[in-house]
Amino acid sequence: MPTPDFVLELREKIGTHPLPLVGVTAVVVRDARVLLGRRSDNGHLTPVTGIVDPGEEPADAAVRETLEEAGVVCRVERLAWVHQIPRVTYDNGDQSDYLDLAFRCPWVSGEPYPADGEMTEVGWYELAALPAEVSAEMRRRIEVAVQDEVPARFEGGR
């Protein structure tokens, strides 16, 4: 996965120290199916995810990432979940703390394909029969996003 230029610039200044970033998960739904792709960096089957660029609205980032990674146009219907992902330490020692914003995104147009190389395969999967290889964390994001008429869920706030 290519690292955004702004992250590389920050890394030049802070090295491998923890970097707080805002990420998005676009749970794109079409009828009773969800868009999933196999990540090229680790082989995991996930919804579209990505990093919000500086000054970018998070909902716009979800739409942009979906088009860039899967060739699919979607729209954001609602914010479904806000949660902090446990610190990620990459093989090179870089550390990142992601605040993830998961959005429910209805499909608008386009047939999925691995558009920019961040996914090796992309397709529609039945919500009622998600593959076992979809992680518990990603299943949770999907489940929260596909619930109808539920306000956004926020972790913490205790």
Beta strands, then each sheet from edge to edge (+ up, - down):
strand 1: 19-30
strand 2: 33-39
strand 3: 45-46
strand 4: 48-51
strand 5: 73-74
strand 6: 78-84
strand 7: 88-89
strand 8: 95-109
strand 9: 119-126
strand 10: 153-154
sheet 1: 3+ 2- 1+ 4-
sheet 2: 3+ 2- 1+ 8+ 5-
sheet 3: 3+ 2- 1+ 8+ 6- 10-
sheet 4: 3+ 2- 1+ 8+ 7-
sheet 5: 3+ 2- 9+
end
